[in-house]
Amino acid sequence: MTDLIAQRVMGRQCSRRERLGIEFGDVLDFGEEHGRLIAQKVSLENPFDALRGSLRERFRELGFETTDEAIEAMRGPVDLPES
């Protein structure tokens, strides 16, 4: 009897996870709002990773060999203090 109940509960939980897009191994952050338990999926990806290197080709088209060259051309040379 217990196994049958456990299977039904797991089946419902599985369909909820699928509907919410939660997969095995996802990290959830739990909090409370107005007396209700709230769970949010935590993104472990850095949103800037997709942008890394995206201007490299454009800088090359403009005649710069490196990103540093392009940045220096935009802001001018940097005077570093002598040590």
Kinemage of the C-alpha trace (Angstrom):
@kinemage 1
@onewidth
@group {chain A} dominant
@subgroup {mainchain}
@vectorlist {calphas} color= white
{ca met a 1} P 0.000 0.000 0.000
{ca thr a 2} L 2.791 2.441 0.873
{ca asp a 3} L 4.573 1.767 -2.440
{ca leu a 4} L 1.408 2.576 -4.395
{ca ile a 5} L 0.973 5.871 -2.535
{ca ala a 6} L 4.646 6.743 -3.008
{ca gln a 7} L 4.405 6.034 -6.742
{ca arg a 8} L 1.376 8.296 -7.111
{ca val a 9} L 3.057 11.117 -5.187
{ca met a 10} L 6.256 10.757 -7.211
{ca gly a 11} L 4.231 10.725 -10.428
{ca arg a 12} L 2.536 13.998 -9.520
{ca gln a 13} L 5.810 15.578 -8.426
{ca cys a 14} L 7.479 14.460 -11.654
{ca ser a 15} L 4.779 16.048 -13.812
{ca arg a 16} L 5.042 19.287 -11.782
{ca arg a 17} L 8.809 19.348 -12.226
{ca glu a 18} L 8.422 18.838 -15.971
{ca arg a 19} L 5.790 21.585 -16.191
{ca leu a 20} L 8.033 23.993 -14.241
{ca gly a 21} L 11.160 23.058 -16.190
{ca ile a 22} L 12.989 21.696 -13.156
{ca glu a 23} L 15.399 18.885 -13.900
{ca phe a 24} L 17.426 16.536 -11.716
{ca gly a 25} L 20.414 18.395 -10.310
{ca asp a 26} L 18.906 21.893 -10.645
{ca val a 27} L 19.610 24.201 -7.719
{ca leu a 28} L 16.572 25.830 -6.115
{ca asp a 29} L 16.480 28.847 -3.812
{ca phe a 30} L 13.683 28.748 -1.242
{ca gly a 31} L 12.064 31.778 0.344
{ca glu a 32} L 8.809 32.916 1.877
{ca glu a 33} L 6.270 35.449 0.643
{ca his a 34} L 3.062 36.207 2.526
{ca gly a 35} L 3.282 32.905 4.408
{ca arg a 36} L 3.841 30.828 1.248
{ca leu a 37} L 6.922 28.811 0.396
{ca ile a 38} L 8.473 30.033 -2.859
{ca ala a 39} L 11.113 28.120 -4.817
{ca gln a 40} L 13.112 29.668 -7.651
{ca lys a 41} L 15.531 27.947 -9.965
{ca val a 42} L 19.043 29.339 -9.526
{ca ser a 43} L 20.994 29.963 -12.702
{ca leu a 44} L 24.611 28.915 -12.366
{ca glu a 45} L 25.516 30.290 -15.797
{ca asn a 46} L 27.190 33.641 -16.167
{ca pro a 47} L 25.051 35.694 -18.578
{ca phe a 48} L 28.171 37.469 -19.867
{ca asp a 49} L 29.740 34.206 -21.106
{ca ala a 50} L 27.628 34.415 -24.272
{ca leu a 51} L 29.066 37.868 -25.013
{ca arg a 52} L 32.718 37.006 -24.434
{ca gly a 53} L 34.639 37.463 -27.675
{ca ser a 54} L 31.646 38.786 -29.603
{ca leu a 55} L 33.410 42.030 -30.604
{ca arg a 56} L 36.718 40.413 -31.574
{ca glu a 57} L 35.782 39.967 -35.245
{ca arg a 58} L 34.338 43.491 -35.479
{ca phe a 59} L 37.546 44.962 -33.996
{ca arg a 60} L 39.589 43.049 -36.566
{ca glu a 61} L 37.409 44.439 -39.370
{ca leu a 62} L 38.238 47.909 -38.046
{ca gly a 63} L 41.969 47.146 -38.216
{ca phe a 64} L 42.764 46.279 -34.613
{ca glu a 65} L 44.780 43.163 -33.841
{ca thr a 66} L 43.669 42.900 -30.209
{ca thr a 67} L 40.838 44.090 -28.010
{ca asp a 68} L 43.382 46.075 -25.972
{ca glu a 69} L 44.332 48.048 -29.114
{ca ala a 70} L 40.688 48.865 -29.813
{ca ile a 71} L 40.022 49.983 -26.253
{ca glu a 72} L 43.147 52.149 -26.197
{ca ala a 73} L 42.061 53.770 -29.469
{ca met a 74} L 38.653 54.565 -27.968
{ca arg a 75} L 39.801 55.987 -24.634
{ca gly a 76} L 43.380 57.030 -25.366
{ca pro a 77} L 46.559 55.819 -23.713
{ca val a 78} L 46.532 55.229 -19.974
{ca asp a 79} L 49.154 56.963 -17.852
{ca leu a 80} L 50.076 54.523 -15.115
{ca pro a 81} L 51.788 55.839 -11.991
{ca glu a 82} L 55.471 55.021 -11.737
{ca ser a 83} L 56.368 52.545 -9.044
